[in-house]
Amino acid sequence: MNVLHIISDQHQAACMGCEGHSQALTPNLDRLAGEGMRFANAYAQNPICTPSRMSIYTGQYCHNHGFFGLSGDRPQGMQSFLGHFKQHGYKTAVIGKTHVPNEPRDWLLDHVDLWASCTSGPTASSGPSPYRRYLQALGLAHDDDNLKITGYPPHPTGLPQNQLRARPTKLPLEHNVESWGVRQATDFMDSCGDESFCVQVSLPKPHAAYTPHRRFWDMYDDDLELSPTFYQDPAGRPPNFRRMHEIFRGVWDSSEEDLDYEEAARNIWRGYLGCVSQVDYSVGLLLDYLQENGLAEDTLVVYNADHGAYSTCFGLQEKAPGICSEMVCRVPAIWRVPGTTVAGGVCDELVENIDMTPTIMALCGVPTMAEMDGVDLSGLLRGEGGPVKDMAVTEHRHSKALRWGPWRYVH
């Protein structure tokens, strides 16, 4: 069986139509969930990008793979599921936002047949990423606001404008980073012919910059209703949570801004939801490709995210201090496995991102990779009942959290 892993960045699990969200427009993710199984209690192993992604690649908790910060030195001898599938005869590719340890050379380069990053060059000194070079060749680099919003002066607080603004991009839809990534993936799958493939397509949104294409921006209104949690009093929350709330509120109470607190939050929330819908559109393109090319019945599809987000929920913009919140630690997890998943199934058992790696190996008949902490979810995907673990673990450099039953314990 082929494997298509679609991962997005900072997608709050609740923000999908299939989750019952009243605002998020996600017809393609809803379609995937209707054809497969959605895990309603799936958790990330870290609330920031690189360590969370390393857990997915290795199937290990952060305290075992050892990465807690963004990027870092390239690990020696550490395997990824992509490299493991390559060793067992699969054509492999990683496309989009890799965001793994890359000094002096991207960790995944030796693990794949195609490496196409939108975030960095293959080595520390190799210059722009393949996607950036693509825009430069088209004369569109000046409009590139996929990762960094431009045109605003630095904020007096030092907070990045990425986190404080939202607007539609000027980039044509066919040249934004998600569309580029989809084309890279479909071209690669075409090139595989009769060989089995294991492909990861890493979509950078809905992470800031909140710059969806106008098509997705216009799916939401200027007077968009904010999350009810936006108005909750932070009193009683942990000190770092209250500090972040004060910082975000303080930005919009300052005399330098022409928007009030609620107007600014509504602008950001609209941008975030627009980015969610842009990711959903890209998922639809990939699903359509599989169907139109006779690959749907031979391809396992997984959609998840490295972590969630606040994006104005609880009155916070930055995802920190996310380890104490379901909105950051709980992630979407939708599986469609031909001949295995119960169509439209919803599993409430506790699962983790690290479980993806051993599960795809079991389903594809690939030998188990060494030193994984995750467990095989094949039984749950077949509709068999019973818990597979007692708790879910999320770690940060300075804090750890356990999730079980209705509880979250943060130390």
C-alpha positions as CSV (number, residue, x, y, z in Angstrom):
1,M,0.0,0.0,0.0
2,N,1.1,3.6,-0.7
3,V,1.3,6.1,2.1
4,L,0.3,9.8,1.8
5,H,0.9,11.7,5.0
6,I,-0.5,15.3,4.9
7,I,0.5,17.4,7.9
8,S,-0.4,21.0,8.5
9,D,1.1,23.4,11.0
10,Q,-0.8,24.8,14.0
11,H,-4.2,23.5,13.1
12,Q,-6.5,23.6,16.1
13,A,-8.4,20.3,16.1
14,A,-11.7,21.9,16.8
15,C,-11.6,24.0,13.7
16,M,-13.1,21.5,11.3
17,G,-16.7,21.0,10.2
18,C,-16.5,17.3,11.1
19,E,-15.7,18.4,14.6
20,G,-18.9,20.4,14.7
21,H,-17.2,23.8,14.5
22,S,-19.8,26.4,13.6
23,Q,-17.5,28.6,11.6
24,A,-14.6,26.6,10.0
25,L,-15.3,25.6,6.4
26,T,-13.5,22.3,5.7
27,P,-15.5,20.3,3.1
28,N,-12.5,18.2,2.1
29,L,-11.3,17.3,5.5
30,D,-15.0,16.5,6.3
31,R,-15.0,14.3,3.2
32,L,-11.9,12.5,4.3
33,A,-13.4,11.9,7.7
34,G,-16.6,10.6,6.1
35,E,-14.6,8.1,4.1
36,G,-12.3,7.1,6.9
37,M,-11.9,7.5,10.7
38,R,-11.4,10.5,12.9
39,F,-9.6,10.3,16.2
40,A,-11.3,12.7,18.5
41,N,-8.6,12.6,21.3
42,A,-5.3,12.7,19.5
43,Y,-2.4,14.6,21.1
44,A,0.9,16.2,20.0
45,Q,4.1,15.4,21.9
46,N,5.3,19.0,21.9
47,P,3.5,22.4,21.5
48,I,6.1,23.7,19.1
49,C,7.2,22.7,15.6
50,T,10.6,20.9,15.4
51,P,10.3,18.7,18.5
52,S,6.8,17.7,17.6
53,R,7.8,16.8,14.1
54,M,10.7,14.8,15.3
55,S,8.3,12.8,17.4
56,I,6.2,12.0,14.3
57,Y,9.2,11.1,12.2
58,T,10.8,8.8,14.8
59,G,7.8,7.6,16.8
60,Q,9.5,8.7,19.9
61,Y,8.7,11.0,22.8
62,C,10.8,14.1,23.1
63,H,12.7,12.9,26.1
64,N,13.9,10.0,24.0
65,H,14.8,11.7,20.7
66,G,16.2,14.6,22.7
67,F,15.0,17.6,20.7
68,F,13.1,20.4,22.4
69,G,14.0,23.6,20.5
70,L,13.4,24.9,17.0
71,S,15.9,23.4,14.5
72,G,19.3,22.5,15.9
73,D,22.2,20.3,15.0
74,R,21.6,17.4,12.6
75,P,21.2,14.1,14.5
76,Q,23.6,11.3,13.7
77,G,22.2,7.8,13.0
78,M,18.6,8.7,13.9
79,Q,16.1,7.1,11.5
80,S,12.8,8.5,10.3
81,F,9.7,6.7,9.0
82,L,10.6,8.1,5.5
83,G,14.1,6.7,5.6
84,H,12.8,3.4,6.9
85,F,10.2,3.0,4.1
86,K,13.0,3.9,1.6
87,Q,15.1,1.1,3.0
88,H,12.3,-1.3,2.4
89,G,11.7,-0.5,-1.2
90,Y,9.5,2.5,-1.2
91,K,10.1,5.7,-3.2
92,T,10.0,8.5,-0.6
93,A,9.5,12.3,-0.6
94,V,9.2,15.1,1.9
95,I,7.6,18.3,0.5
96,G,6.9,21.7,2.1
97,K,7.7,22.7,5.7
98,T,10.3,20.3,6.9
99,H,11.5,22.3,10.0
100,V,13.8,19.6,11.3
101,P,17.4,19.8,12.6
102,N,19.3,21.1,9.7
103,E,22.8,22.2,10.8
104,P,24.9,21.9,8.7
105,R,22.7,19.9,6.4
106,D,19.0,19.0,6.5
107,W,18.4,15.8,8.4
108,L,16.0,14.3,5.9
109,L,18.1,14.7,2.8
110,D,19.5,11.1,3.1
111,H,16.0,9.7,3.9
112,V,14.1,10.6,0.7
113,D,14.3,10.4,-3.1
114,L,12.8,13.9,-3.3
115,W,13.4,16.7,-0.8
116,A,11.5,19.9,-1.7
117,S,11.4,22.4,1.2
118,C,9.7,25.7,1.4
119,T,11.6,26.8,4.6
120,S,15.3,26.3,4.0
121,G,18.0,25.3,1.6
122,P,19.4,21.8,1.8
123,T,22.5,23.0,3.6
124,A,23.2,25.9,6.0
125,S,25.0,27.8,3.2
126,S,23.0,26.9,0.2
127,G,20.7,30.0,0.1
128,P,17.0,30.2,-0.5
129,S,14.6,27.2,-0.3
130,P,13.4,25.5,-3.5
131,Y,10.1,27.2,-3.1
132,R,11.7,30.6,-2.8
133,R,13.8,30.0,-5.9
134,Y,10.6,29.0,-7.7
135,L,9.0,32.4,-6.8
136,Q,12.2,34.2,-7.8
137,A,12.1,32.6,-11.2
138,L,8.5,33.8,-11.7
139,G,9.3,37.3,-10.5
140,L,6.9,36.9,-7.6
141,A,9.3,36.8,-4.7
142,H,8.4,40.4,-3.6
143,D,4.8,39.2,-3.0
144,D,5.9,36.2,-0.8
145,D,4.1,36.5,2.5
146,N,3.5,32.8,3.1
147,L,5.8,32.8,6.1
148,K,6.2,36.5,6.9
149,I,3.7,39.3,6.6
150,T,5.3,42.4,5.1
151,G,4.5,46.2,4.9
152,Y,4.1,46.9,8.7
153,P,6.6,48.7,10.9
154,P,8.1,46.8,13.8
155,H,5.9,46.8,16.8
156,P,7.2,48.7,19.9
157,T,6.7,45.6,22.0
158,G,9.0,43.6,19.7
159,L,6.2,41.1,18.9
160,P,6.3,39.9,15.3
161,Q,3.7,41.4,13.1
162,N,3.1,37.9,11.8
163,Q,1.2,37.3,15.0
164,L,-0.7,40.6,15.0
165,R,-2.0,41.1,11.5
166,A,-4.0,39.2,8.8
167,R,-4.8,40.0,5.2
168,P,-5.3,38.3,1.9
169,T,-2.1,37.6,-0.1
170,K,-1.2,39.1,-3.4
171,L,0.2,35.8,-4.6
172,P,-1.9,34.0,-7.3
173,L,-3.5,30.8,-5.9
174,E,-1.6,28.5,-8.2
175,H,1.7,29.9,-6.9
176,N,1.1,29.9,-3.1
177,V,3.2,27.5,-1.0
178,E,0.4,24.9,-0.6
179,S,-0.4,24.8,-4.3
180,W,3.4,24.5,-5.1
181,G,3.6,21.6,-2.6
182,V,0.6,19.8,-4.1
183,R,2.2,20.0,-7.5
184,Q,5.5,18.7,-6.2
185,A,3.7,15.8,-4.6
186,T,1.6,14.8,-7.6
187,D,4.5,15.1,-10.0
188,F,6.5,12.8,-7.7
189,M,3.7,10.3,-7.4
190,D,3.4,10.3,-11.2
191,S,7.1,9.5,-11.5
192,C,6.8,6.5,-9.2
193,G,4.9,4.5,-11.9
194,D,4.3,1.0,-10.4
195,E,6.6,1.5,-7.5
196,S,5.1,2.0,-4.0
197,F,5.5,5.5,-2.5
198,C,5.6,7.0,1.0
199,V,5.1,10.8,0.7
200,Q,4.8,13.5,3.3
201,V,3.2,16.8,2.2
202,S,3.8,19.4,4.9
203,L,1.4,22.4,4.5
204,P,2.8,25.5,6.3
205,K,-0.6,27.0,7.2
206,P,-2.7,27.7,9.2
207,H,0.4,28.9,11.0
208,A,1.1,32.6,10.7
209,A,1.5,34.6,8.5
210,Y,-2.3,34.7,8.3
211,T,-2.3,35.5,4.6
212,P,-4.8,33.2,2.8
213,H,-5.7,33.7,-0.8
214,R,-8.6,36.1,-1.4
215,R,-10.8,33.1,-2.3
216,F,-10.5,31.8,1.3
217,W,-10.4,35.2,3.0
218,D,-13.8,36.0,1.5
219,M,-15.3,32.8,2.9
220,Y,-15.5,34.7,6.2
221,D,-17.0,38.0,7.2
222,D,-15.6,41.2,8.6
223,D,-17.9,40.9,11.6
224,L,-16.9,37.3,12.3
225,E,-17.9,36.2,15.7
226,L,-15.0,35.5,18.1
227,S,-14.7,32.3,20.1
228,P,-16.7,32.5,23.3
229,T,-13.4,31.8,25.1
230,F,-12.0,35.2,24.0
231,Y,-14.0,36.9,26.7
232,Q,-13.0,34.6,29.6
233,D,-11.3,36.2,32.5
234,P,-7.7,34.7,32.7
235,A,-7.7,35.0,36.5
236,G,-6.9,31.6,38.0
237,R,-4.8,30.6,35.0
238,P,-1.1,29.9,35.3
239,P,1.2,33.0,35.6
240,N,2.7,32.5,32.1
241,F,-0.8,32.3,30.6
242,R,-1.8,35.5,32.3
243,R,1.3,37.3,31.1
244,M,0.7,36.4,27.5
245,H,-2.9,37.6,27.9
246,E,-1.7,40.9,29.2
247,I,0.9,41.3,26.4
248,F,-1.7,40.6,23.7
249,R,-4.3,42.9,25.3
250,G,-1.6,45.6,25.8
251,V,-0.7,45.7,22.1
252,W,-4.2,46.8,21.2
253,D,-4.7,49.2,24.1
254,S,-1.6,51.2,23.0
255,S,-1.9,54.5,21.2
256,E,0.1,53.2,18.2
257,E,-2.7,51.0,16.9
258,D,-5.8,52.2,15.0
259,L,-7.8,49.0,15.8
260,D,-9.3,48.2,19.1
261,Y,-8.8,44.9,20.9
262,E,-11.8,43.1,19.5
263,E,-11.4,44.4,15.9
264,A,-7.8,43.3,15.9
265,A,-8.7,39.8,17.2
266,R,-11.5,39.5,14.7
267,N,-9.0,40.3,11.9
268,I,-6.6,37.6,13.1
269,W,-9.4,35.0,13.6
270,R,-10.6,35.7,10.1
271,G,-7.1,35.2,8.7
272,Y,-6.6,32.0,10.7
273,L,-9.9,30.4,9.5
274,G,-9.1,31.5,6.0
275,C,-5.8,29.6,6.3
276,V,-7.6,26.6,7.6
277,S,-9.8,26.6,4.5
278,Q,-6.8,27.0,2.3
279,V,-5.2,23.9,3.8
280,D,-8.5,22.1,3.3
281,Y,-8.5,23.1,-0.4
282,S,-5.0,21.6,-0.8
283,V,-6.1,18.4,0.9
284,G,-9.0,18.2,-1.6
285,L,-6.6,18.6,-4.5
286,L,-4.5,15.6,-3.2
287,L,-7.6,13.4,-2.7
288,D,-8.9,14.3,-6.2
289,Y,-5.5,13.3,-7.6
290,L,-5.6,9.9,-6.0
291,Q,-9.1,9.3,-7.2
292,E,-8.6,10.5,-10.7
293,N,-5.4,8.4,-11.1
294,G,-6.7,5.2,-9.8
295,L,-4.6,5.3,-6.6
296,A,-7.3,5.9,-4.0
297,E,-7.8,2.2,-3.3
298,D,-4.1,1.5,-2.9
299,T,-3.1,4.5,-0.8
300,L,-3.3,5.0,3.0
301,V,-4.0,8.7,3.7
302,V,-3.3,10.3,7.1
303,Y,-4.0,14.0,8.0
304,N,-2.7,15.5,11.2
305,A,-0.9,18.5,12.6
306,D,2.2,19.1,14.6
307,H,0.2,21.1,17.2
308,G,-2.8,23.4,17.6
309,A,-3.1,27.1,18.2
310,Y,-4.9,29.8,20.1
311,S,-5.1,32.5,17.4
312,T,-7.3,34.7,19.7
313,C,-9.1,32.0,21.6
314,F,-8.8,32.7,25.3
315,G,-7.6,36.2,24.4
316,L,-4.2,34.8,23.3
317,Q,-2.5,35.1,20.0
318,E,0.8,33.2,20.3
319,K,0.5,29.5,20.9
320,A,2.5,29.8,24.1
321,P,1.8,28.8,26.9
322,G,0.1,26.0,24.9
323,I,1.1,23.0,27.0
324,C,-1.8,23.7,29.4
325,S,-4.5,23.8,26.8
326,E,-6.4,21.4,24.6
327,M,-6.4,24.0,21.9
328,V,-2.7,23.5,21.4
329,C,-2.1,20.0,22.5
330,R,-5.0,18.2,20.8
331,V,-4.5,17.8,17.1
332,P,-6.7,16.6,14.1
333,A,-6.1,13.0,13.2
334,I,-8.0,11.6,10.2
335,W,-7.1,8.2,8.6
336,R,-8.5,6.6,5.4
337,V,-7.1,3.1,5.0
338,P,-8.7,1.1,2.1
339,G,-10.2,-2.1,3.3
340,T,-9.6,-1.2,7.0
341,T,-11.2,1.9,8.3
342,V,-14.9,2.1,9.1
343,A,-16.3,4.9,6.9
344,G,-17.4,7.8,9.0
345,G,-16.0,6.3,12.2
346,V,-15.1,8.4,15.2
347,C,-12.7,6.9,17.8
348,D,-12.7,8.5,21.2
349,E,-9.8,6.5,22.6
350,L,-6.6,8.4,23.6
351,V,-3.9,8.4,20.9
352,E,-0.7,10.3,20.2
353,N,1.1,11.6,17.1
354,I,3.9,9.1,17.8
355,D,1.4,6.3,17.1
356,M,1.3,7.2,13.4
357,T,4.7,5.8,12.6
358,P,4.3,2.2,13.9
359,T,0.7,2.1,12.6
360,I,1.6,2.9,8.9
361,M,4.4,0.3,9.1
362,A,2.0,-2.4,10.4
363,L,-0.7,-1.6,7.8
364,C,1.9,-1.7,5.0
365,G,3.6,-4.9,6.2
366,V,6.9,-3.0,6.7
367,P,9.1,-4.3,9.5
368,T,8.9,-2.3,12.7
369,M,11.5,0.5,13.1
370,A,13.6,0.3,16.2
371,E,13.2,2.4,19.4
372,M,9.7,3.6,18.8
373,D,7.5,4.6,21.7
374,G,4.2,4.8,19.7
375,V,1.7,1.9,19.5
376,D,0.0,0.3,16.5
377,L,-3.6,1.7,16.1
378,S,-4.6,-0.8,13.4
379,G,-7.2,-2.4,15.7
380,L,-8.9,0.9,16.4
381,L,-8.9,1.7,12.7
382,R,-10.8,-1.6,12.1
383,G,-13.4,-0.5,14.7
384,E,-12.2,-2.8,17.5
385,G,-12.8,-1.3,20.9
386,G,-10.6,-0.9,24.0
387,P,-8.0,1.7,25.0
388,V,-4.5,1.4,23.7
389,K,-2.8,3.6,26.3
390,D,-3.6,5.2,29.7
391,M,-2.4,8.7,29.0
392,A,-1.0,11.1,26.4
393,V,2.3,13.0,27.0
394,T,3.1,16.5,25.8
395,E,6.5,17.9,26.8
396,H,8.3,21.3,26.5
397,R,11.8,22.2,27.7
398,H,10.4,23.8,30.9
399,S,7.2,21.8,31.5
400,K,5.5,18.5,31.0
401,A,1.8,17.5,30.7
402,L,-0.2,14.4,31.1
403,R,-3.7,14.0,29.6
404,W,-6.0,11.2,30.8
405,G,-9.7,10.9,31.2
406,P,-11.1,14.4,31.6
407,W,-7.9,15.7,33.1
408,R,-4.7,17.5,32.1
409,Y,-1.9,17.7,34.6
410,V,0.8,20.2,33.9
411,H,4.1,20.3,35.9
